[in-house]
Amino acid sequence: MPTRYPTNLPPVPEDRWNPKQVGQSTHGIGFAQTTYEIDATTDAEAEVRILAWIDHDAEDDLRGATAEAAEQLSSTRWRVTLMILGEF
């Protein structure tokens, strides 16, 4: 189940959970969608960590954004799709 911003976000560590953008962002009318990989042990943890990292490091307006864990890559790594609402 996707996690919607805002939620209780954890403090972001110095390594930012080693996020990596995978592929190109997709932009449509009223949204942008990007896929990332991030260190986490559960799908829910991965979703919250993506939102926390973007909220911490970027100036993007995350109101209404959703993060959905799409695939577990290993026991400590997930692929997560982030959808941000707005005009891009």
C-alpha positions as CSV (number, residue, x, y, z in Angstrom):
1,M,0.0,0.0,0.0
2,P,1.5,3.4,-0.9
3,T,2.6,5.9,1.7
4,R,1.3,9.4,1.3
5,Y,3.2,12.5,2.3
6,P,3.1,13.9,5.0
7,T,3.7,11.1,7.4
8,N,6.0,10.7,10.4
9,L,9.3,11.0,8.7
10,P,12.5,9.6,10.3
11,P,15.7,11.6,10.7
12,V,17.8,11.3,7.5
13,P,21.3,9.8,8.1
14,E,24.4,11.2,6.4
15,D,24.4,8.4,3.8
16,R,20.7,9.1,3.0
17,W,20.1,5.3,2.9
18,N,22.1,5.2,-0.4
19,P,19.3,6.3,-2.8
20,K,19.8,5.9,-6.5
21,Q,17.5,7.2,-9.3
22,V,16.7,4.4,-11.7
23,G,15.9,5.6,-15.2
24,Q,14.3,8.8,-16.3
25,S,11.5,10.7,-14.6
26,T,8.1,10.6,-16.3
27,H,6.1,13.8,-16.5
28,G,2.4,14.0,-17.2
29,I,-0.3,16.6,-16.8
30,G,-0.3,17.4,-13.0
31,F,2.4,14.8,-11.9
32,A,6.0,13.6,-12.1
33,Q,6.9,10.0,-11.4
34,T,10.4,8.7,-10.7
35,T,11.8,5.4,-9.6
36,Y,14.5,5.0,-7.0
37,E,16.4,2.3,-5.2
38,I,17.0,2.8,-1.4
39,D,18.3,0.7,1.5
40,A,15.4,-0.6,3.7
41,T,14.3,-3.9,5.2
42,T,10.6,-3.6,4.5
43,D,8.4,-2.0,1.9
44,A,6.8,0.4,4.3
45,E,10.3,1.5,5.5
46,A,11.5,2.0,1.9
47,E,8.4,4.2,1.2
48,V,8.9,6.4,4.2
49,R,12.7,6.7,3.6
50,I,12.2,7.9,0.0
51,L,9.8,10.6,1.3
52,A,12.1,11.6,4.1
53,W,15.2,11.8,1.8
54,I,13.4,13.9,-0.8
55,D,11.9,16.1,1.9
56,H,15.3,16.6,3.5
57,D,17.4,17.1,0.4
58,A,15.2,18.7,-2.2
59,E,13.0,21.8,-2.5
60,D,10.2,19.8,-4.1
61,D,6.7,20.4,-2.8
62,L,5.7,16.9,-1.6
63,R,2.1,17.7,-0.6
64,G,0.0,14.8,-1.8
65,A,3.1,12.8,-3.0
66,T,3.0,9.0,-2.8
67,A,5.8,6.5,-2.6
68,E,5.1,2.9,-3.4
69,A,7.6,0.0,-3.0
70,A,7.6,-1.7,-6.3
71,E,10.1,-4.5,-5.9
72,Q,12.4,-6.0,-3.2
73,L,15.9,-6.2,-4.7
74,S,17.6,-7.8,-1.8
75,S,16.9,-8.3,1.9
76,T,18.1,-4.7,2.5
77,R,17.3,-2.9,-0.8
78,W,14.0,-1.8,-2.4
79,R,12.9,-0.2,-5.7
80,V,10.3,2.5,-4.9
81,T,8.2,4.7,-7.3
82,L,7.6,8.3,-6.2
83,M,4.8,10.3,-7.6
84,I,4.7,14.0,-7.0
85,L,1.7,16.1,-7.9
86,G,2.0,19.5,-9.5
87,E,2.9,21.2,-12.8
88,F,6.3,20.2,-14.2
